[in-house]
Amino acid sequence: MANNNNRNGTQARKVMVVADPTRESAGALQYALSHAVLEQDELILFHVENPSSWRNTISTFLKMPSLGSSTTASLDLGGGGAAAATGEGEVDFLEEMKHACRVSQPKMKVRVLRVDMDGKDRASTILLYSNNEGVDVIVIGQKRSFSSALLGYKRSGGGGSMKGAKMIDTAEYLIQNSSCVCVGVQRKGQSGGYVLNTKTQRNFWLLA
């Protein structure tokens, strides 16, 4: 995998944030923007289309870092806001997320990638595209506690597919099976920091 270097010699990376109209996904994006990306990186907002799963969207708020000050950017997922409306008159939450990225990191390249599952499960689809895109870091929101996710993973026996592994959530599956670094993010309130899970670090507390 070839990475471009900026003029200061720092490698530019591809960071994929799994994007859904949920608080967990919003927290993952906030973590990525404040702790995981630099302006020379490329951020990919990756959404797996599954219309039956995302009927009810929510509103949430992200506190975004800004140059020299703290700026609050609102992500109104499914309501009004800065994003363009879809044909049904609903706001595209991916455009809201992209707008938040522009507020936080104006110089960073941001790309939206929507894909269909095409008969695969969600986790396998994310893994496939992360490999195809040459992603360096996956950031995904995580809702359940790590202990329950770990129990599900052990009962499923691991392996290369989510089939038969209903107890494990998508985030934990990606943490265990991705070829790149995958960070599962649990947001602990607006100012409560984050609990992070990776393959090598578990329940790591990071202050906001």
PyRosetta script that sets phi, psi and omega in degrees:
from pyrosetta import init, pose_from_sequence

init()
pose = pose_from_sequence("MANNNNRNGTQARKVMVVADPTRESAGALQYALSHAVLEQDELILFHVENPSSWRNTISTFLKMPSLGSSTTASLDLGGGGAAAATGEGEVDFLEEMKHACRVSQPKMKVRVLRVDMDGKDRASTILLYSNNEGVDVIVIGQKRSFSSALLGYKRSGGGGSMKGAKMIDTAEYLIQNSSCVCVGVQRKGQSGGYVLNTKTQRNFWLLA")
pose.set_psi(1, 125.1)
pose.set_omega(1, -177.1)
pose.set_phi(2, -98.4)
pose.set_psi(2, 128.2)
pose.set_omega(2, 176.4)
pose.set_phi(3, -112.3)
pose.set_psi(3, 142.8)
pose.set_omega(3, 177.1)
pose.set_phi(4, -84.2)
pose.set_psi(4, 146.9)
pose.set_omega(4, 176.4)
pose.set_phi(5, -102.8)
pose.set_psi(5, 144.1)
pose.set_omega(5, 174.0)
pose.set_phi(6, -85.3)
pose.set_psi(6, -178.5)
pose.set_omega(6, -174.2)
pose.set_phi(7, -66.4)
pose.set_psi(7, -20.2)
pose.set_omega(7, 179.0)
pose.set_phi(8, -90.0)
pose.set_psi(8, 1.3)
pose.set_omega(8, 177.6)
pose.set_phi(9, 86.9)
pose.set_psi(9, 3.3)
pose.set_omega(9, 179.1)
pose.set_phi(10, -83.7)
pose.set_psi(10, 132.7)
pose.set_omega(10, -179.1)
pose.set_phi(11, -68.9)
pose.set_psi(11, 135.3)
pose.set_omega(11, 172.9)
pose.set_phi(12, -85.1)
pose.set_psi(12, 132.6)
pose.set_omega(12, -177.8)
pose.set_phi(13, -114.7)
pose.set_psi(13, 162.0)
pose.set_omega(13, 170.8)
pose.set_phi(14, -103.7)
pose.set_psi(14, 120.7)
pose.set_omega(14, 179.3)
pose.set_phi(15, -114.7)
pose.set_psi(15, 120.8)
pose.set_omega(15, -179.8)
pose.set_phi(16, -102.1)
pose.set_psi(16, 122.8)
pose.set_omega(16, 173.8)
pose.set_phi(17, -105.1)
pose.set_psi(17, 121.5)
pose.set_omega(17, 178.2)
pose.set_phi(18, -72.5)
pose.set_psi(18, 116.3)
pose.set_omega(18, -168.7)
pose.set_phi(19, -108.1)
pose.set_psi(19, 122.6)
pose.set_omega(19, 175.3)
pose.set_phi(20, -142.1)
pose.set_psi(20, 161.9)
pose.set_omega(20, 178.9)
pose.set_phi(21, -81.4)
pose.set_psi(21, 61.2)
pose.set_omega(21, -178.8)
pose.set_phi(22, -133.4)
pose.set_psi(22, 160.2)
pose.set_omega(22, 176.4)
pose.set_phi(23, -64.0)
pose.set_psi(23, -35.8)
pose.set_omega(23, 179.9)
pose.set_phi(24, -62.5)
pose.set_psi(24, -42.8)
pose.set_omega(24, 179.4)
pose.set_phi(25, -67.6)
pose.set_psi(25, -39.3)
pose.set_omega(25, 177.6)
pose.set_phi(26, -62.6)
pose.set_psi(26, -40.1)
pose.set_omega(26, 177.7)
pose.set_phi(27, -65.7)
pose.set_psi(27, -37.5)
pose.set_omega(27, 177.8)
pose.set_phi(28, -63.9)
pose.set_psi(28, -41.0)
pose.set_omega(28, 178.9)
pose.set_phi(29, -65.8)
pose.set_psi(29, -42.4)
pose.set_omega(29, 179.6)
pose.set_phi(30, -61.3)
pose.set_psi(30, -43.1)
pose.set_omega(30, 177.2)
pose.set_phi(31, -61.3)
pose.set_psi(31, -45.2)
pose.set_omega(31, -178.4)
pose.set_phi(32, -60.4)
pose.set_psi(32, -44.4)
pose.set_omega(32, -177.0)
pose.set_phi(33, -69.6)
pose.set_psi(33, -32.7)
pose.set_omega(33, -175.6)
pose.set_phi(34, -93.5)
pose.set_psi(34, -19.6)
pose.set_omega(34, -173.0)
pose.set_phi(35, -134.9)
pose.set_psi(35, -17.4)
pose.set_omega(35, -168.8)
pose.set_phi(36, -113.0)
pose.set_psi(36, -19.6)
pose.set_omega(36, -175.0)
pose.set_phi(37, -120.2)
pose.set_psi(37, 153.1)
pose.set_omega(37, 172.0)
pose.set_phi(38, -118.5)
pose.set_psi(38, 166.8)
pose.set_omega(38, -172.9)
pose.set_phi(39, -64.0)
pose.set_psi(39, -23.4)
pose.set_omega(39, 179.6)
pose.set_phi(40, -84.0)
pose.set_psi(40, -8.0)
pose.set_omega(40, -179.3)
pose.set_phi(41, -77.9)
pose.set_psi(41, 166.6)
pose.set_omega(41, 171.4)
pose.set_phi(42, -111.4)
pose.set_psi(42, 129.4)
pose.set_omega(42, 177.9)
pose.set_phi(43, -107.3)
pose.set_psi(43, 126.4)
pose.set_omega(43, 179.5)
pose.set_phi(44, -108.1)
pose.set_psi(44, 117.9)
pose.set_omega(44, 172.4)
pose.set_phi(45, -86.6)
pose.set_psi(45, 106.2)
pose.set_omega(45, -171.2)
pose.set_phi(46, -107.6)
pose.set_psi(46, 120.7)
pose.set_omega(46, -178.8)
pose.set_phi(47, -124.4)
pose.set_psi(47, 127.9)
pose.set_omega(47, 175.5)
pose.set_phi(48, -92.3)
pose.set_psi(48, 114.8)
pose.set_omega(48, -178.4)
pose.set_phi(49, -67.6)
pose.set_psi(49, 126.2)
pose.set_omega(49, 175.6)
pose.set_phi(50, -154.1)
pose.set_psi(50, 79.5)
pose.set_omega(50, -169.3)
pose.set_phi(51, -52.2)
pose.set_psi(51, -34.5)
pose.set_omega(51, -176.2)
pose.set_phi(52, -71.2)
pose.set_psi(52, -17.1)
pose.set_omega(52, -175.0)
pose.set_phi(53, -93.4)
pose.set_psi(53, -17.5)
pose.set_omega(53, -172.2)
pose.set_phi(54, -122.4)
pose.set_psi(54, 50.2)
pose.set_omega(54, -180.0)
pose.set_phi(55, -71.5)
pose.set_psi(55, -43.1)
pose.set_omega(55, -173.9)
pose.set_phi(56, -106.5)
pose.set_psi(56, 109.6)
pose.set_omega(56, 178.1)
pose.set_phi(57, -93.5)
pose.set_psi(57, 166.9)
pose.set_omega(57, -175.1)
pose.set_phi(58, -128.4)
pose.set_psi(58, 169.3)
pose.set_omega(58, 173.9)
pose.set_phi(59, -108.5)
pose.set_psi(59, 140.4)
pose.set_omega(59, 177.1)
pose.set_phi(60, -149.9)
pose.set_psi(60, 168.5)
pose.set_omega(60, -178.5)
pose.set_phi(61, -127.6)
pose.set_psi(61, 138.8)
pose.set_omega(61, 177.5)
pose.set_phi(62, -115.0)
pose.set_psi(62, 130.3)
pose.set_omega(62, 173.7)
pose.set_phi(63, -91.2)
pose.set_psi(63, 108.8)
pose.set_omega(63, -171.9)
pose.set_phi(64, -100.7)
pose.set_psi(64, 141.4)
pose.set_omega(64, 173.0)
pose.set_phi(65, -73.2)
pose.set_psi(65, 148.5)
pose.set_omega(65, 177.5)
pose.set_phi(66, -134.7)
pose.set_psi(66, 167.1)
pose.set_omega(66, -179.5)
pose.set_phi(67, -67.0)
pose.set_psi(67, 106.5)
pose.set_omega(67, 175.0)
pose.set_phi(68, 82.9)
pose.set_psi(68, -3.9)
pose.set_omega(68, -179.7)
pose.set_phi(69, -155.4)
pose.set_psi(69, 172.9)
pose.set_omega(69, 179.2)
pose.set_phi(70, -105.5)
pose.set_psi(70, 123.9)
pose.set_omega(70, -177.1)
pose.set_phi(71, -117.8)
pose.set_psi(71, 134.8)
pose.set_omega(71, 176.8)
pose.set_phi(72, -97.2)
pose.set_psi(72, 118.3)
pose.set_omega(72, 178.0)
pose.set_phi(73, -107.4)
pose.set_psi(73, 130.4)
pose.set_omega(73, -178.4)
pose.set_phi(74, -91.5)
pose.set_psi(74, 128.5)
pose.set_omega(74, 171.0)
pose.set_phi(75, -105.3)
pose.set_psi(75, 105.2)
pose.set_omega(75, 180.0)
pose.set_phi(76, -100.2)
pose.set_psi(76, 90.0)
pose.set_omega(76, -172.5)
pose.set_phi(77, -82.8)
pose.set_psi(77, 97.3)
pose.set_omega(77, 179.6)
pose.set_phi(78, 103.7)
pose.set_psi(78, 3.0)
pose.set_omega(78, 178.4)
pose.set_phi(79, -121.4)
pose.set_psi(79, -152.8)
pose.set_omega(79, 178.5)
pose.set_phi(80, -78.8)
pose.set_psi(80, 176.7)
pose.set_omega(80, 178.7)
pose.set_phi(81, 146.6)
pose.set_psi(81, -161.9)
pose.set_omega(81, -173.2)
pose.set_phi(82, -82.8)
pose.set_psi(82, -12.7)
pose.set_omega(82, -173.7)
pose.set_phi(83, -80.7)
pose.set_psi(83, 160.1)
pose.set_omega(83, 176.7)
pose.set_phi(84, -75.5)
pose.set_psi(84, 150.3)
pose.set_omega(84, 179.8)
pose.set_phi(85, -86.6)
pose.set_psi(85, 151.8)
pose.set_omega(85, 175.2)
pose.set_phi(86, -82.5)
pose.set_psi(86, 180.0)
pose.set_omega(86, -179.0)
pose.set_phi(87, -62.6)
pose.set_psi(87, -26.1)
pose.set_omega(87, -179.7)
pose.set_phi(88, -88.2)
pose.set_psi(88, 3.7)
pose.set_omega(88, 179.5)
pose.set_phi(89, 87.7)
pose.set_psi(89, 3.1)
pose.set_omega(89, 179.2)
pose.set_phi(90, -90.9)
pose.set_psi(90, 145.0)
pose.set_omega(90, 179.0)
pose.set_phi(91, -73.8)
pose.set_psi(91, 138.2)
pose.set_omega(91, 178.4)
pose.set_phi(92, -79.4)
pose.set_psi(92, 111.9)
pose.set_omega(92, -176.6)
pose.set_phi(93, -63.6)
pose.set_psi(93, -27.0)
pose.set_omega(93, 177.9)
pose.set_phi(94, -67.4)
pose.set_psi(94, -35.6)
pose.set_omega(94, 175.9)
pose.set_phi(95, -69.2)
pose.set_psi(95, -35.0)
pose.set_omega(95, 175.0)
pose.set_phi(96, -62.5)
pose.set_psi(96, -43.8)
pose.set_omega(96, 179.1)
pose.set_phi(97, -65.3)
pose.set_psi(97, -40.4)
pose.set_omega(97, 178.6)
pose.set_phi(98, -63.4)
pose.set_psi(98, -40.0)
pose.set_omega(98, 177.7)
pose.set_phi(99, -61.9)
pose.set_psi(99, -42.4)
pose.set_omega(99, 178.3)
pose.set_phi(100, -61.8)
pose.set_psi(100, -36.6)
pose.set_omega(100, 177.5)
pose.set_phi(101, -64.0)
pose.set_psi(101, -41.1)
pose.set_omega(101, 179.6)
pose.set_phi(102, -64.0)
pose.set_psi(102, -37.6)
pose.set_omega(102, 179.0)
pose.set_phi(103, -65.5)
pose.set_psi(103, -42.9)
pose.set_omega(103, -175.2)
pose.set_phi(104, -79.3)
pose.set_psi(104, -42.5)
pose.set_omega(104, -175.8)
pose.set_phi(105, -133.7)
pose.set_psi(105, 79.3)
pose.set_omega(105, -173.9)
pose.set_phi(106, -59.1)
pose.set_psi(106, -29.6)
pose.set_omega(106, -175.1)
pose.set_phi(107, -92.1)
pose.set_psi(107, -9.9)
pose.set_omega(107, -176.0)
pose.set_phi(108, -78.6)
pose.set_psi(108, 141.8)
pose.set_omega(108, 176.4)
pose.set_phi(109, -75.9)
pose.set_psi(109, 127.7)
pose.set_omega(109, 179.9)
pose.set_phi(110, -124.1)
pose.set_psi(110, 131.5)
pose.set_omega(110, -178.3)
pose.set_phi(111, -131.3)
pose.set_psi(111, 137.9)
pose.set_omega(111, 176.2)
pose.set_phi(112, -101.4)
pose.set_psi(112, 130.6)
pose.set_omega(112, 179.8)
pose.set_phi(113, -129.4)
pose.set_psi(113, 113.9)
pose.set_omega(113, 176.8)
pose.set_phi(114, -106.9)
pose.set_psi(114, 133.9)
pose.set_omega(114, 178.9)
pose.set_phi(115, -136.8)
pose.set_psi(115, 157.8)
pose.set_omega(115, 172.9)
pose.set_phi(116, -95.0)
pose.set_psi(116, 154.4)
pose.set_omega(116, -179.3)
pose.set_phi(117, -71.9)
pose.set_psi(117, -28.0)
pose.set_omega(117, 177.5)
pose.set_phi(118, 51.9)
pose.set_psi(118, 44.3)
pose.set_omega(118, 176.1)
pose.set_phi(119, 86.4)
pose.set_psi(119, -10.2)
pose.set_omega(119, 178.6)
pose.set_phi(120, -89.9)
pose.set_psi(120, 164.5)
pose.set_omega(120, 172.1)
pose.set_phi(121, -79.6)
pose.set_psi(121, 165.7)
pose.set_omega(121, -173.3)
pose.set_phi(122, -61.7)
pose.set_psi(122, -45.6)
pose.set_omega(122, -176.7)
pose.set_phi(123, -63.9)
pose.set_psi(123, -43.1)
pose.set_omega(123, 179.5)
pose.set_phi(124, -64.3)
pose.set_psi(124, -35.4)
pose.set_omega(124, 177.9)
pose.set_phi(125, -64.9)
pose.set_psi(125, -43.6)
pose.set_omega(125, 178.7)
pose.set_phi(126, -62.8)
pose.set_psi(126, -43.9)
pose.set_omega(126, 179.4)
pose.set_phi(127, -60.4)
pose.set_psi(127, -45.0)
pose.set_omega(127, -178.3)
pose.set_phi(128, -59.4)
pose.set_psi(128, -49.0)
pose.set_omega(128, -176.1)
pose.set_phi(129, -73.4)
pose.set_psi(129, -31.2)
pose.set_omega(129, 176.8)
pose.set_phi(130, -64.8)
pose.set_psi(130, -37.4)
pose.set_omega(130, 176.7)
pose.set_phi(131, -69.4)
pose.set_psi(131, -44.5)
pose.set_omega(131, -178.6)
pose.set_phi(132, -63.7)
pose.set_psi(132, -34.5)
pose.set_omega(132, -177.5)
pose.set_phi(133, -85.3)
pose.set_psi(133, -7.5)
pose.set_omega(133, -177.9)
pose.set_phi(134, 67.6)
pose.set_psi(134, 41.2)
pose.set_omega(134, -176.6)
pose.set_phi(135, -71.9)
pose.set_psi(135, 139.8)
pose.set_omega(135, 178.8)
pose.set_phi(136, -92.5)
pose.set_psi(136, -34.4)
pose.set_omega(136, -178.0)
pose.set_phi(137, -141.8)
pose.set_psi(137, 132.6)
pose.set_omega(137, 171.3)
pose.set_phi(138, -106.3)
pose.set_psi(138, 131.9)
pose.set_omega(138, 175.6)
pose.set_phi(139, -119.8)
pose.set_psi(139, 125.3)
pose.set_omega(139, -177.0)
pose.set_phi(140, -138.3)
pose.set_psi(140, 138.8)
pose.set_omega(140, 176.9)
pose.set_phi(141, -69.5)
pose.set_psi(141, 143.5)
pose.set_omega(141, -177.1)
pose.set_phi(142, -130.4)
pose.set_psi(142, 126.5)
pose.set_omega(142, -174.3)
pose.set_phi(143, -97.8)
pose.set_psi(143, -50.6)
pose.set_omega(143, -174.1)
pose.set_phi(144, -76.5)
pose.set_psi(144, 162.5)
pose.set_omega(144, 178.4)
pose.set_phi(145, -68.8)
pose.set_psi(145, 153.5)
pose.set_omega(145, -178.0)
pose.set_phi(146, -63.1)
pose.set_psi(146, -35.4)
pose.set_omega(146, -175.4)
pose.set_phi(147, -60.3)
pose.set_psi(147, -43.7)
pose.set_omega(147, -179.9)
pose.set_phi(148, -69.6)
pose.set_psi(148, -36.8)
pose.set_omega(148, 177.6)
pose.set_phi(149, -64.8)
pose.set_psi(149, -39.6)
pose.set_omega(149, -179.2)
pose.set_phi(150, -66.7)
pose.set_psi(150, -41.0)
pose.set_omega(150, 177.3)
pose.set_phi(151, -59.7)
pose.set_psi(151, -42.6)
pose.set_omega(151, 178.8)
pose.set_phi(152, -63.4)
pose.set_psi(152, -40.1)
pose.set_omega(152, -178.8)
pose.set_phi(153, -65.3)
pose.set_psi(153, -43.0)
pose.set_omega(153, -179.3)
pose.set_phi(154, -66.5)
pose.set_psi(154, -38.8)
pose.set_omega(154, 179.8)
pose.set_phi(155, -67.0)
pose.set_psi(155, -31.8)
pose.set_omega(155, -178.5)
pose.set_phi(156, -76.0)
pose.set_psi(156, -18.3)
pose.set_omega(156, 179.5)
pose.set_phi(157, 80.7)
pose.set_psi(157, 12.3)
pose.set_omega(157, 179.1)
pose.set_phi(158, 71.9)
pose.set_psi(158, -136.2)
pose.set_omega(158, 179.8)
pose.set_phi(159, 93.0)
pose.set_psi(159, -179.6)
pose.set_omega(159, -172.9)
pose.set_phi(160, -100.9)
pose.set_psi(160, 11.9)
pose.set_omega(160, -178.2)
pose.set_phi(161, -142.2)
pose.set_psi(161, 153.8)
pose.set_omega(161, 177.0)
pose.set_phi(162, -81.7)
pose.set_psi(162, -8.1)
pose.set_omega(162, -178.2)
pose.set_phi(163, -62.3)
pose.set_psi(163, 130.7)
pose.set_omega(163, -178.7)
pose.set_phi(164, 78.3)
pose.set_psi(164, 6.8)
pose.set_omega(164, -178.3)
pose.set_phi(165, -122.0)
pose.set_psi(165, 52.7)
pose.set_omega(165, -173.8)
pose.set_phi(166, -67.6)
pose.set_psi(166, -23.5)
pose.set_omega(166, -176.5)
pose.set_phi(167, -76.5)
pose.set_psi(167, -19.1)
pose.set_omega(167, -177.3)
pose.set_phi(168, -92.7)
pose.set_psi(168, 137.0)
pose.set_omega(168, 178.7)
pose.set_phi(169, -83.7)
pose.set_psi(169, 166.6)
pose.set_omega(169, -176.5)
pose.set_phi(170, -59.7)
pose.set_psi(170, -41.6)
pose.set_omega(170, -177.4)
pose.set_phi(171, -59.8)
pose.set_psi(171, -47.8)
pose.set_omega(171, -177.5)
pose.set_phi(172, -66.6)
pose.set_psi(172, -35.9)
pose.set_omega(172, 176.5)
pose.set_phi(173, -61.2)
pose.set_psi(173, -44.1)
pose.set_omega(173, 179.8)
pose.set_phi(174, -66.5)
pose.set_psi(174, -40.3)
pose.set_omega(174, 178.3)
pose.set_phi(175, -57.7)
pose.set_psi(175, -42.3)
pose.set_omega(175, -175.8)
pose.set_phi(176, -79.1)
pose.set_psi(176, -27.5)
pose.set_omega(176, -168.7)
pose.set_phi(177, -115.8)
pose.set_psi(177, -11.6)
pose.set_omega(177, -178.0)
pose.set_phi(178, -73.2)
pose.set_psi(178, 145.9)
pose.set_omega(178, 179.1)
pose.set_phi(179, -78.7)
pose.set_psi(179, -18.4)
pose.set_omega(179, 176.4)
pose.set_phi(180, -105.0)
pose.set_psi(180, 178.2)
pose.set_omega(180, 176.7)
pose.set_phi(181, -68.1)
pose.set_psi(181, 131.8)
pose.set_omega(181, 174.3)
pose.set_phi(182, -123.5)
pose.set_psi(182, 129.6)
pose.set_omega(182, -178.7)
pose.set_phi(183, -114.1)
pose.set_psi(183, 118.5)
pose.set_omega(183, 172.7)
pose.set_phi(184, -89.2)
pose.set_psi(184, 128.6)
pose.set_omega(184, -172.2)
pose.set_phi(185, -118.1)
pose.set_psi(185, 126.0)
pose.set_omega(185, 169.9)
pose.set_phi(186, -113.7)
pose.set_psi(186, 119.0)
pose.set_omega(186, -179.6)
pose.set_phi(187, -85.1)
pose.set_psi(187, 127.6)
pose.set_omega(187, -178.3)
pose.set_phi(188, -105.4)
pose.set_psi(188, 71.7)
pose.set_omega(188, 179.4)
pose.set_phi(189, 77.0)
pose.set_psi(189, 174.6)
pose.set_omega(189, -175.8)
pose.set_phi(190, -66.5)
pose.set_psi(190, -31.0)
pose.set_omega(190, -178.2)
pose.set_phi(191, -128.4)
pose.set_psi(191, 16.4)
pose.set_omega(191, -175.3)
pose.set_phi(192, -91.9)
pose.set_psi(192, -1.3)
pose.set_omega(192, 178.5)
pose.set_phi(193, 86.7)
pose.set_psi(193, -161.6)
pose.set_omega(193, -175.1)
pose.set_phi(194, -133.7)
pose.set_psi(194, 149.6)
pose.set_omega(194, 166.4)
pose.set_phi(195, -108.8)
pose.set_psi(195, 123.0)
pose.set_omega(195, -173.8)
pose.set_phi(196, -112.5)
pose.set_psi(196, 142.6)
pose.set_omega(196, 174.1)
pose.set_phi(197, -128.5)
pose.set_psi(197, 129.9)
pose.set_omega(197, 171.1)
pose.set_phi(198, -131.0)
pose.set_psi(198, -178.0)
pose.set_omega(198, -179.6)
pose.set_phi(199, -66.3)
pose.set_psi(199, -27.7)
pose.set_omega(199, -176.1)
pose.set_phi(200, -108.9)
pose.set_psi(200, -15.1)
pose.set_omega(200, 179.5)
pose.set_phi(201, -128.4)
pose.set_psi(201, 130.5)
pose.set_omega(201, -177.3)
pose.set_phi(202, -120.5)
pose.set_psi(202, 136.3)
pose.set_omega(202, 177.1)
pose.set_phi(203, 51.1)
pose.set_psi(203, 45.3)
pose.set_omega(203, 178.4)
pose.set_phi(204, -83.0)
pose.set_psi(204, 121.5)
pose.set_omega(204, -177.0)
pose.set_phi(205, -88.6)
pose.set_psi(205, 125.8)
pose.set_omega(205, 178.1)
pose.set_phi(206, -123.7)
pose.set_psi(206, 122.6)
pose.set_omega(206, 178.8)
pose.set_phi(207, -69.5)
pose.set_psi(207, 147.5)
pose.set_omega(207, -178.4)
pose.set_phi(208, -67.8)
pose.dump_pdb("model.pdb")
